[in-house]
Amino acid sequence: MRMPNRTVYLPDELDALSRRLGLNLSRLTQDAIVATAKEHPDDAFEARVAAAMARIAALDIDWPADPLAASRAEAGER
């Protein structure tokens, strides 16, 4: 699994507290994202669709509007 590096910004007081408590900020962040997604499943789904559409757009592929149209035409279907 790919684990991109992201930056989390904390006020000095929270940074110091997290260090004193020995918190794993990566794990906390992951858990918070999963919990938020579970609370808002429609939003999470929309975010995944938007991310997938952005990746598709970045590929710059000219997708056919109806990929089966040519096959249907060859078969004489409507």
PDB file of N, CA, C and O in Angstrom:
ATOM      1  N   MET A   1       0.850  -1.172   0.000  1.00  0.00           N
ATOM      2  CA  MET A   1       0.000   0.000   0.000  1.00  0.00           C
ATOM      3  C   MET A   1       0.898   1.238   0.000  1.00  0.00           C
ATOM      4  O   MET A   1       1.856   1.329   0.768  1.00  0.00           O
ATOM      5  N   ARG A   2       0.573   2.171  -0.862  1.00  0.00           N
ATOM      6  CA  ARG A   2       1.314   3.432  -0.943  1.00  0.00           C
ATOM      7  C   ARG A   2       0.913   4.321   0.226  1.00  0.00           C
ATOM      8  O   ARG A   2      -0.272   4.446   0.534  1.00  0.00           O
ATOM      9  N   MET A   3       1.885   4.935   0.872  1.00  0.00           N
ATOM     10  CA  MET A   3       1.623   5.815   2.009  1.00  0.00           C
ATOM     11  C   MET A   3       2.252   7.177   1.721  1.00  0.00           C
ATOM     12  O   MET A   3       3.399   7.420   2.096  1.00  0.00           O
ATOM     13  N   PRO A   4       1.510   8.065   1.059  1.00  0.00           N
ATOM     14  CA  PRO A   4       2.080   9.381   0.770  1.00  0.00           C
ATOM     15  C   PRO A   4       2.353  10.160   2.055  1.00  0.00           C
ATOM     16  O   PRO A   4       1.665   9.993   3.062  1.00  0.00           O
ATOM     17  N   ASN A   5       3.351  10.996   1.996  1.00  0.00           N
ATOM     18  CA  ASN A   5       3.718  11.818   3.129  1.00  0.00           C
ATOM     19  C   ASN A   5       2.899  13.098   3.114  1.00  0.00           C
ATOM     20  O   ASN A   5       2.920  13.837   2.130  1.00  0.00           O
ATOM     21  N   ARG A   6       2.181  13.365   4.193  1.00  0.00           N
ATOM     22  CA  ARG A   6       1.374  14.577   4.309  1.00  0.00           C
ATOM     23  C   ARG A   6       1.821  15.335   5.550  1.00  0.00           C
ATOM     24  O   ARG A   6       2.376  14.744   6.476  1.00  0.00           O
ATOM     25  N   THR A   7       1.585  16.612   5.568  1.00  0.00           N
ATOM     26  CA  THR A   7       1.968  17.436   6.709  1.00  0.00           C
ATOM     27  C   THR A   7       0.728  17.783   7.516  1.00  0.00           C
ATOM     28  O   THR A   7      -0.295  18.184   6.962  1.00  0.00           O
ATOM     29  N   VAL A   8       0.830  17.626   8.824  1.00  0.00           N
ATOM     30  CA  VAL A   8      -0.250  18.008   9.730  1.00  0.00           C
ATOM     31  C   VAL A   8       0.282  19.154  10.584  1.00  0.00           C
ATOM     32  O   VAL A   8       1.333  19.030  11.214  1.00  0.00           O
ATOM     33  N   TYR A   9      -0.440  20.261  10.603  1.00  0.00           N
ATOM     34  CA  TYR A   9      -0.017  21.423  11.369  1.00  0.00           C
ATOM     35  C   TYR A   9      -0.746  21.446  12.707  1.00  0.00           C
ATOM     36  O   TYR A   9      -1.963  21.273  12.770  1.00  0.00           O
ATOM     37  N   LEU A  10       0.012  21.661  13.767  1.00  0.00           N
ATOM     38  CA  LEU A  10      -0.535  21.742  15.118  1.00  0.00           C
ATOM     39  C   LEU A  10      -0.023  23.001  15.795  1.00  0.00           C
ATOM     40  O   LEU A  10       1.112  23.423  15.571  1.00  0.00           O
ATOM     41  N   PRO A  11      -0.876  23.602  16.631  1.00  0.00           N
ATOM     42  CA  PRO A  11      -0.355  24.695  17.463  1.00  0.00           C
ATOM     43  C   PRO A  11       0.724  24.129  18.395  1.00  0.00           C
ATOM     44  O   PRO A  11       0.724  22.937  18.700  1.00  0.00           O
ATOM     45  N   ASP A  12       1.620  24.974  18.835  1.00  0.00           N
ATOM     46  CA  ASP A  12       2.724  24.532  19.692  1.00  0.00           C
ATOM     47  C   ASP A  12       2.250  23.746  20.906  1.00  0.00           C
ATOM     48  O   ASP A  12       2.860  22.747  21.286  1.00  0.00           O
ATOM     49  N   GLU A  13       1.148  24.208  21.517  1.00  0.00           N
ATOM     50  CA  GLU A  13       0.661  23.545  22.731  1.00  0.00           C
ATOM     51  C   GLU A  13       0.213  22.115  22.436  1.00  0.00           C
ATOM     52  O   GLU A  13       0.501  21.204  23.212  1.00  0.00           O
ATOM     53  N   LEU A  14      -0.485  21.914  21.328  1.00  0.00           N
ATOM     54  CA  LEU A  14      -0.939  20.566  20.979  1.00  0.00           C
ATOM     55  C   LEU A  14       0.230  19.688  20.558  1.00  0.00           C
ATOM     56  O   LEU A  14       0.239  18.490  20.840  1.00  0.00           O
ATOM     57  N   ASP A  15       1.209  20.269  19.892  1.00  0.00           N
ATOM     58  CA  ASP A  15       2.393  19.506  19.517  1.00  0.00           C
ATOM     59  C   ASP A  15       3.106  19.010  20.776  1.00  0.00           C
ATOM     60  O   ASP A  15       3.468  17.838  20.872  1.00  0.00           O
ATOM     61  N   ALA A  16       3.300  19.905  21.730  1.00  0.00           N
ATOM     62  CA  ALA A  16       3.977  19.529  22.979  1.00  0.00           C
ATOM     63  C   ALA A  16       3.175  18.468  23.730  1.00  0.00           C
ATOM     64  O   ALA A  16       3.746  17.507  24.246  1.00  0.00           O
ATOM     65  N   LEU A  17       1.873  18.636  23.790  1.00  0.00           N
ATOM     66  CA  LEU A  17       1.020  17.665  24.476  1.00  0.00           C
ATOM     67  C   LEU A  17       1.064  16.301  23.790  1.00  0.00           C
ATOM     68  O   LEU A  17       1.143  15.270  24.458  1.00  0.00           O
ATOM     69  N   SER A  18       1.012  16.295  22.466  1.00  0.00           N
ATOM     70  CA  SER A  18       1.039  15.029  21.737  1.00  0.00           C
ATOM     71  C   SER A  18       2.370  14.304  21.965  1.00  0.00           C
ATOM     72  O   SER A  18       2.411  13.076  22.049  1.00  0.00           O
ATOM     73  N   ARG A  19       3.442  15.067  22.062  1.00  0.00           N
ATOM     74  CA  ARG A  19       4.752  14.451  22.311  1.00  0.00           C
ATOM     75  C   ARG A  19       4.824  13.882  23.732  1.00  0.00           C
ATOM     76  O   ARG A  19       5.338  12.783  23.942  1.00  0.00           O
ATOM     77  N   ARG A  20       4.298  14.649  24.716  1.00  0.00           N
ATOM     78  CA  ARG A  20       4.305  14.155  26.099  1.00  0.00           C
ATOM     79  C   ARG A  20       3.477  12.880  26.232  1.00  0.00           C
ATOM     80  O   ARG A  20       3.831  11.979  26.991  1.00  0.00           O
ATOM     81  N   LEU A  21       2.376  12.809  25.492  1.00  0.00           N
ATOM     82  CA  LEU A  21       1.506  11.632  25.556  1.00  0.00           C
ATOM     83  C   LEU A  21       2.000  10.492  24.677  1.00  0.00           C
ATOM     84  O   LEU A  21       1.487   9.376  24.759  1.00  0.00           O
ATOM     85  N   GLY A  22       2.995  10.768  23.834  1.00  0.00           N
ATOM     86  CA  GLY A  22       3.529   9.732  22.948  1.00  0.00           C
ATOM     87  C   GLY A  22       2.529   9.300  21.884  1.00  0.00           C
ATOM     88  O   GLY A  22       2.477   8.131  21.502  1.00  0.00           O
ATOM     89  N   LEU A  23       1.744  10.247  21.418  1.00  0.00           N
ATOM     90  CA  LEU A  23       0.704   9.921  20.440  1.00  0.00           C
ATOM     91  C   LEU A  23       1.284   9.649  19.054  1.00  0.00           C
ATOM     92  O   LEU A  23       2.260  10.278  18.645  1.00  0.00           O
ATOM     93  N   ASN A  24       0.691   8.735  18.358  1.00  0.00           N
ATOM     94  CA  ASN A  24       1.034   8.452  16.972  1.00  0.00           C
ATOM     95  C   ASN A  24       0.094   9.305  16.121  1.00  0.00           C
ATOM     96  O   ASN A  24      -1.056   8.931  15.894  1.00  0.00           O
ATOM     97  N   LEU A  25       0.586  10.446  15.655  1.00  0.00           N
ATOM     98  CA  LEU A  25      -0.265  11.378  14.917  1.00  0.00           C
ATOM     99  C   LEU A  25      -0.766  10.791  13.603  1.00  0.00           C
ATOM    100  O   LEU A  25      -1.879  11.094  13.173  1.00  0.00           O
ATOM    101  N   SER A  26       0.038   9.962  12.971  1.00  0.00           N
ATOM    102  CA  SER A  26      -0.393   9.320  11.733  1.00  0.00           C
ATOM    103  C   SER A  26      -1.613   8.443  11.993  1.00  0.00           C
ATOM    104  O   SER A  26      -2.603   8.520  11.266  1.00  0.00           O
ATOM    105  N   ARG A  27      -1.542   7.614  13.021  1.00  0.00           N
ATOM    106  CA  ARG A  27      -2.654   6.714  13.361  1.00  0.00           C
ATOM    107  C   ARG A  27      -3.888   7.520  13.758  1.00  0.00           C
ATOM    108  O   ARG A  27      -5.001   7.203  13.337  1.00  0.00           O
ATOM    109  N   LEU A  28      -3.695   8.560  14.566  1.00  0.00           N
ATOM    110  CA  LEU A  28      -4.826   9.397  14.986  1.00  0.00           C
ATOM    111  C   LEU A  28      -5.505  10.049  13.784  1.00  0.00           C
ATOM    112  O   LEU A  28      -6.732  10.100  13.707  1.00  0.00           O
ATOM    113  N   THR A  29      -4.706  10.541  12.858  1.00  0.00           N
ATOM    114  CA  THR A  29      -5.247  11.184  11.664  1.00  0.00           C
ATOM    115  C   THR A  29      -6.012  10.187  10.820  1.00  0.00           C
ATOM    116  O   THR A  29      -7.111  10.481  10.349  1.00  0.00           O
ATOM    117  N   GLN A  30      -5.437   9.001  10.623  1.00  0.00           N
ATOM    118  CA  GLN A  30      -6.120   7.970   9.848  1.00  0.00           C
ATOM    119  C   GLN A  30      -7.445   7.590  10.498  1.00  0.00           C
ATOM    120  O   GLN A  30      -8.467   7.487   9.819  1.00  0.00           O
ATOM    121  N   ASP A  31      -7.428   7.380  11.813  1.00  0.00           N
ATOM    122  CA  ASP A  31      -8.655   7.012  12.531  1.00  0.00           C
ATOM    123  C   ASP A  31      -9.712   8.114  12.431  1.00  0.00           C
ATOM    124  O   ASP A  31     -10.900   7.829  12.280  1.00  0.00           O
ATOM    125  N   ALA A  32      -9.276   9.367  12.516  1.00  0.00           N
ATOM    126  CA  ALA A  32     -10.215  10.485  12.432  1.00  0.00           C
ATOM    127  C   ALA A  32     -10.849  10.574  11.047  1.00  0.00           C
ATOM    128  O   ALA A  32     -12.040  10.865  10.928  1.00  0.00           O
ATOM    129  N   ILE A  33     -10.070  10.327  10.011  1.00  0.00           N
ATOM    130  CA  ILE A  33     -10.600  10.368   8.646  1.00  0.00           C
ATOM    131  C   ILE A  33     -11.615   9.245   8.444  1.00  0.00           C
ATOM    132  O   ILE A  33     -12.682   9.468   7.873  1.00  0.00           O
ATOM    133  N   VAL A  34     -11.289   8.049   8.908  1.00  0.00           N
ATOM    134  CA  VAL A  34     -12.209   6.912   8.773  1.00  0.00           C
ATOM    135  C   VAL A  34     -13.495   7.184   9.550  1.00  0.00           C
ATOM    136  O   VAL A  34     -14.587   6.931   9.040  1.00  0.00           O
ATOM    137  N   ALA A  35     -13.382   7.693  10.767  1.00  0.00           N
ATOM    138  CA  ALA A  35     -14.563   7.982  11.581  1.00  0.00           C
ATOM    139  C   ALA A  35     -15.436   9.048  10.920  1.00  0.00           C
ATOM    140  O   ALA A  35     -16.661   8.922  10.902  1.00  0.00           O
ATOM    141  N   THR A  36     -14.822  10.083  10.384  1.00  0.00           N
ATOM    142  CA  THR A  36     -15.569  11.143   9.708  1.00  0.00           C
ATOM    143  C   THR A  36     -16.273  10.603   8.470  1.00  0.00           C
ATOM    144  O   THR A  36     -17.421  10.958   8.198  1.00  0.00           O
ATOM    145  N   ALA A  37     -15.588   9.749   7.724  1.00  0.00           N
ATOM    146  CA  ALA A  37     -16.189   9.154   6.528  1.00  0.00           C
ATOM    147  C   ALA A  37     -17.392   8.298   6.898  1.00  0.00           C
ATOM    148  O   ALA A  37     -18.387   8.288   6.173  1.00  0.00           O
ATOM    149  N   LYS A  38     -17.316   7.575   8.025  1.00  0.00           N
ATOM    150  CA  LYS A  38     -18.438   6.746   8.469  1.00  0.00           C
ATOM    151  C   LYS A  38     -19.623   7.595   8.900  1.00  0.00           C
ATOM    152  O   LYS A  38     -20.775   7.193   8.733  1.00  0.00           O
ATOM    153  N   GLU A  39     -19.339   8.774   9.459  1.00  0.00           N
ATOM    154  CA  GLU A  39     -20.406   9.687   9.877  1.00  0.00           C
ATOM    155  C   GLU A  39     -21.085  10.350   8.680  1.00  0.00           C
ATOM    156  O   GLU A  39     -22.247  10.747   8.769  1.00  0.00           O
ATOM    157  N   HIS A  40     -20.373  10.470   7.570  1.00  0.00           N
ATOM    158  CA  HIS A  40     -20.874  11.137   6.375  1.00  0.00           C
ATOM    159  C   HIS A  40     -20.615  10.258   5.159  1.00  0.00           C
ATOM    160  O   HIS A  40     -19.819  10.628   4.296  1.00  0.00           O
ATOM    161  N   PRO A  41     -21.277   9.086   5.070  1.00  0.00           N
ATOM    162  CA  PRO A  41     -20.960   8.150   3.986  1.00  0.00           C
ATOM    163  C   PRO A  41     -21.181   8.722   2.591  1.00  0.00           C
ATOM    164  O   PRO A  41     -20.416   8.420   1.674  1.00  0.00           O
ATOM    165  N   ASP A  42     -22.210   9.541   2.416  1.00  0.00           N
ATOM    166  CA  ASP A  42     -22.456  10.121   1.093  1.00  0.00           C
ATOM    167  C   ASP A  42     -21.331  11.063   0.694  1.00  0.00           C
ATOM    168  O   ASP A  42     -20.891  11.067  -0.456  1.00  0.00           O
ATOM    169  N   ASP A  43     -20.867  11.861   1.652  1.00  0.00           N
ATOM    170  CA  ASP A  43     -19.758  12.784   1.382  1.00  0.00           C
ATOM    171  C   ASP A  43     -18.483  12.012   1.055  1.00  0.00           C
ATOM    172  O   ASP A  43     -17.726  12.389   0.160  1.00  0.00           O
ATOM    173  N   ALA A  44     -18.257  10.927   1.793  1.00  0.00           N
ATOM    174  CA  ALA A  44     -17.057  10.122   1.548  1.00  0.00           C
ATOM    175  C   ALA A  44     -17.110   9.507   0.160  1.00  0.00           C
ATOM    176  O   ALA A  44     -16.105   9.476  -0.550  1.00  0.00           O
ATOM    177  N   PHE A  45     -18.274   9.022  -0.226  1.00  0.00           N
ATOM    178  CA  PHE A  45     -18.431   8.437  -1.555  1.00  0.00           C
ATOM    179  C   PHE A  45     -18.203   9.486  -2.627  1.00  0.00           C
ATOM    180  O   PHE A  45     -17.501   9.234  -3.607  1.00  0.00           O
ATOM    181  N   GLU A  46     -18.793  10.661  -2.449  1.00  0.00           N
ATOM    182  CA  GLU A  46     -18.626  11.748  -3.416  1.00  0.00           C
ATOM    183  C   GLU A  46     -17.157  12.152  -3.522  1.00  0.00           C
ATOM    184  O   GLU A  46     -16.673  12.442  -4.616  1.00  0.00           O
ATOM    185  N   ALA A  47     -16.451  12.173  -2.406  1.00  0.00           N
ATOM    186  CA  ALA A  47     -15.031  12.531  -2.434  1.00  0.00           C
ATOM    187  C   ALA A  47     -14.234  11.486  -3.213  1.00  0.00           C
ATOM    188  O   ALA A  47     -13.322  11.837  -3.961  1.00  0.00           O
ATOM    189  N   ARG A  48     -14.570  10.208  -3.043  1.00  0.00           N
ATOM    190  CA  ARG A  48     -13.869   9.151  -3.778  1.00  0.00           C
ATOM    191  C   ARG A  48     -14.165   9.241  -5.269  1.00  0.00           C
ATOM    192  O   ARG A  48     -13.275   9.051  -6.099  1.00  0.00           O
ATOM    193  N   VAL A  49     -15.419   9.531  -5.604  1.00  0.00           N
ATOM    194  CA  VAL A  49     -15.773   9.682  -7.021  1.00  0.00           C
ATOM    195  C   VAL A  49     -15.034  10.878  -7.613  1.00  0.00           C
ATOM    196  O   VAL A  49     -14.490  10.793  -8.714  1.00  0.00           O
ATOM    197  N   ALA A  50     -15.015  11.985  -6.888  1.00  0.00           N
ATOM    198  CA  ALA A  50     -14.325  13.187  -7.376  1.00  0.00           C
ATOM    199  C   ALA A  50     -12.836  12.911  -7.570  1.00  0.00           C
ATOM    200  O   ALA A  50     -12.248  13.360  -8.554  1.00  0.00           O
ATOM    201  N   ALA A  51     -12.224  12.180  -6.643  1.00  0.00           N
ATOM    202  CA  ALA A  51     -10.803  11.852  -6.768  1.00  0.00           C
ATOM    203  C   ALA A  51     -10.563  10.957  -7.982  1.00  0.00           C
ATOM    204  O   ALA A  51      -9.596  11.148  -8.719  1.00  0.00           O
ATOM    205  N   ALA A  52     -11.449   9.977  -8.189  1.00  0.00           N
ATOM    206  CA  ALA A  52     -11.309   9.089  -9.351  1.00  0.00           C
ATOM    207  C   ALA A  52     -11.481   9.874 -10.646  1.00  0.00           C
ATOM    208  O   ALA A  52     -10.736   9.663 -11.602  1.00  0.00           O
ATOM    209  N   MET A  53     -12.453  10.775 -10.683  1.00  0.00           N
ATOM    210  CA  MET A  53     -12.677  11.578 -11.887  1.00  0.00           C
ATOM    211  C   MET A  53     -11.474  12.481 -12.162  1.00  0.00           C
ATOM    212  O   MET A  53     -11.115  12.699 -13.319  1.00  0.00           O
ATOM    213  N   ALA A  54     -10.859  12.999 -11.118  1.00  0.00           N
ATOM    214  CA  ALA A  54      -9.666  13.841 -11.295  1.00  0.00           C
ATOM    215  C   ALA A  54      -8.515  13.015 -11.870  1.00  0.00           C
ATOM    216  O   ALA A  54      -7.776  13.488 -12.733  1.00  0.00           O
ATOM    217  N   ARG A  55      -8.368  11.780 -11.387  1.00  0.00           N
ATOM    218  CA  ARG A  55      -7.309  10.917 -11.926  1.00  0.00           C
ATOM    219  C   ARG A  55      -7.580  10.587 -13.388  1.00  0.00           C
ATOM    220  O   ARG A  55      -6.657  10.563 -14.201  1.00  0.00           O
ATOM    221  N   ILE A  56      -8.852  10.330 -13.726  1.00  0.00           N
ATOM    222  CA  ILE A  56      -9.222  10.038 -15.114  1.00  0.00           C
ATOM    223  C   ILE A  56      -8.930  11.253 -15.995  1.00  0.00           C
ATOM    224  O   ILE A  56      -8.373  11.113 -17.084  1.00  0.00           O
ATOM    225  N   ALA A  57      -9.302  12.431 -15.528  1.00  0.00           N
ATOM    226  CA  ALA A  57      -9.056  13.658 -16.296  1.00  0.00           C
ATOM    227  C   ALA A  57      -7.561  13.872 -16.501  1.00  0.00           C
ATOM    228  O   ALA A  57      -7.138  14.323 -17.566  1.00  0.00           O
ATOM    229  N   ALA A  58      -6.764  13.553 -15.491  1.00  0.00           N
ATOM    230  CA  ALA A  58      -5.315  13.731 -15.597  1.00  0.00           C
ATOM    231  C   ALA A  58      -4.714  12.813 -16.659  1.00  0.00           C
ATOM    232  O   ALA A  58      -3.668  13.123 -17.228  1.00  0.00           O
ATOM    233  N   LEU A  59      -5.369  11.686 -16.925  1.00  0.00           N
ATOM    234  CA  LEU A  59      -4.887  10.768 -17.956  1.00  0.00           C
ATOM    235  C   LEU A  59      -5.137  11.303 -19.358  1.00  0.00           C
ATOM    236  O   LEU A  59      -4.512  10.859 -20.322  1.00  0.00           O
ATOM    237  N   ASP A  60      -6.058  12.264 -19.467  1.00  0.00           N
ATOM    238  CA  ASP A  60      -6.384  12.920 -20.734  1.00  0.00           C
ATOM    239  C   ASP A  60      -6.766  11.902 -21.825  1.00  0.00           C
ATOM    240  O   ASP A  60      -6.272  11.962 -22.951  1.00  0.00           O
ATOM    241  N   ILE A  61      -7.648  10.980 -21.464  1.00  0.00           N
ATOM    242  CA  ILE A  61      -8.131   9.968 -22.400  1.00  0.00           C
ATOM    243  C   ILE A  61      -9.474  10.413 -22.959  1.00  0.00           C
ATOM    244  O   ILE A  61     -10.343  10.868 -22.216  1.00  0.00           O
ATOM    245  N   ASP A  62      -9.639  10.283 -24.259  1.00  0.00           N
ATOM    246  CA  ASP A  62     -10.906  10.626 -24.898  1.00  0.00           C
ATOM    247  C   ASP A  62     -11.810   9.391 -24.855  1.00  0.00           C
ATOM    248  O   ASP A  62     -11.779   8.551 -25.754  1.00  0.00           O
ATOM    249  N   TRP A  63     -12.615   9.299 -23.793  1.00  0.00           N
ATOM    250  CA  TRP A  63     -13.494   8.150 -23.609  1.00  0.00           C
ATOM    251  C   TRP A  63     -14.696   8.262 -24.536  1.00  0.00           C
ATOM    252  O   TRP A  63     -15.265   9.346 -24.659  1.00  0.00           O
ATOM    253  N   PRO A  64     -15.101   7.177 -25.195  1.00  0.00           N
ATOM    254  CA  PRO A  64     -16.289   7.235 -26.052  1.00  0.00           C
ATOM    255  C   PRO A  64     -17.554   7.405 -25.204  1.00  0.00           C
ATOM    256  O   PRO A  64     -17.650   6.882 -24.094  1.00  0.00           O
ATOM    257  N   ALA A  65     -18.514   8.142 -25.750  1.00  0.00           N
ATOM    258  CA  ALA A  65     -19.767   8.362 -25.030  1.00  0.00           C
ATOM    259  C   ALA A  65     -20.513   7.047 -24.845  1.00  0.00           C
ATOM    260  O   ALA A  65     -21.103   6.810 -23.791  1.00  0.00           O
ATOM    261  N   ASP A  66     -20.490   6.201 -25.854  1.00  0.00           N
ATOM    262  CA  ASP A  66     -21.146   4.899 -25.784  1.00  0.00           C
ATOM    263  C   ASP A  66     -20.159   3.863 -26.316  1.00  0.00           C
ATOM    264  O   ASP A  66     -20.083   3.655 -27.527  1.00  0.00           O
ATOM    265  N   PRO A  67     -19.413   3.221 -25.445  1.00  0.00           N
ATOM    266  CA  PRO A  67     -18.359   2.312 -25.899  1.00  0.00           C
ATOM    267  C   PRO A  67     -18.875   1.090 -26.660  1.00  0.00           C
ATOM    268  O   PRO A  67     -18.108   0.436 -27.367  1.00  0.00           O
ATOM    269  N   LEU A  68     -20.153   0.777 -26.523  1.00  0.00           N
ATOM    270  CA  LEU A  68     -20.707  -0.384 -27.224  1.00  0.00           C
ATOM    271  C   LEU A  68     -21.366  -0.015 -28.556  1.00  0.00           C
ATOM    272  O   LEU A  68     -21.817  -0.899 -29.285  1.00  0.00           O
ATOM    273  N   ALA A  69     -21.426   1.268 -28.876  1.00  0.00           N
ATOM    274  CA  ALA A  69     -22.126   1.713 -30.080  1.00  0.00           C
ATOM    275  C   ALA A  69     -21.560   1.076 -31.338  1.00  0.00           C
ATOM    276  O   ALA A  69     -22.327   0.614 -32.183  1.00  0.00           O
ATOM    277  N   ALA A  70     -20.245   1.036 -31.488  1.00  0.00           N
ATOM    278  CA  ALA A  70     -19.637   0.468 -32.695  1.00  0.00           C
ATOM    279  C   ALA A  70     -19.959  -1.017 -32.803  1.00  0.00           C
ATOM    280  O   ALA A  70     -20.271  -1.510 -33.887  1.00  0.00           O
ATOM    281  N   SER A  71     -19.886  -1.727 -31.688  1.00  0.00           N
ATOM    282  CA  SER A  71     -20.196  -3.160 -31.708  1.00  0.00           C
ATOM    283  C   SER A  71     -21.656  -3.401 -32.063  1.00  0.00           C
ATOM    284  O   SER A  71     -21.974  -4.326 -32.811  1.00  0.00           O
ATOM    285  N   ARG A  72     -22.543  -2.570 -31.527  1.00  0.00           N
ATOM    286  CA  ARG A  72     -23.965  -2.724 -31.839  1.00  0.00           C
ATOM    287  C   ARG A  72     -24.217  -2.429 -33.322  1.00  0.00           C
ATOM    288  O   ARG A  72     -24.991  -3.130 -33.974  1.00  0.00           O
ATOM    289  N   ALA A  73     -23.577  -1.415 -33.839  1.00  0.00           N
ATOM    290  CA  ALA A  73     -23.759  -1.053 -35.252  1.00  0.00           C
ATOM    291  C   ALA A  73     -23.295  -2.208 -36.150  1.00  0.00           C
ATOM    292  O   ALA A  73     -23.946  -2.546 -37.138  1.00  0.00           O
ATOM    293  N   GLU A  74     -22.161  -2.798 -35.782  1.00  0.00           N
ATOM    294  CA  GLU A  74     -21.652  -3.934 -36.580  1.00  0.00           C
ATOM    295  C   GLU A  74     -22.608  -5.125 -36.522  1.00  0.00           C
ATOM    296  O   GLU A  74     -22.748  -5.867 -37.495  1.00  0.00           O
ATOM    297  N   ALA A  75     -23.258  -5.297 -35.387  1.00  0.00           N
ATOM    298  CA  ALA A  75     -24.174  -6.434 -35.216  1.00  0.00           C
ATOM    299  C   ALA A  75     -25.566  -6.127 -35.740  1.00  0.00           C
ATOM    300  O   ALA A  75     -26.423  -7.010 -35.769  1.00  0.00           O
ATOM    301  N   GLY A  76     -25.806  -4.877 -36.158  1.00  0.00           N
ATOM    302  CA  GLY A  76     -27.112  -4.483 -36.666  1.00  0.00           C
ATOM    303  C   GLY A  76     -28.147  -4.277 -35.564  1.00  0.00           C
ATOM    304  O   GLY A  76     -29.349  -4.345 -35.818  1.00  0.00           O
ATOM    305  N   GLU A  77     -27.681  -4.024 -34.341  1.00  0.00           N
ATOM    306  CA  GLU A  77     -28.604  -3.778 -33.234  1.00  0.00           C
ATOM    307  C   GLU A  77     -28.917  -2.298 -33.140  1.00  0.00           C
ATOM    308  O   GLU A  77     -28.224  -1.451 -33.702  1.00  0.00           O
ATOM    309  N   ARG A  78     -29.978  -2.021 -32.417  1.00  0.00           N
ATOM    310  CA  ARG A  78     -30.335  -0.619 -32.161  1.00  0.00           C
ATOM    311  C   ARG A  78     -29.948  -0.229 -30.780  1.00  0.00           C
ATOM    312  O   ARG A  78     -30.166   0.914 -30.377  1.00  0.00           O
TER     313      ARG A  78
END
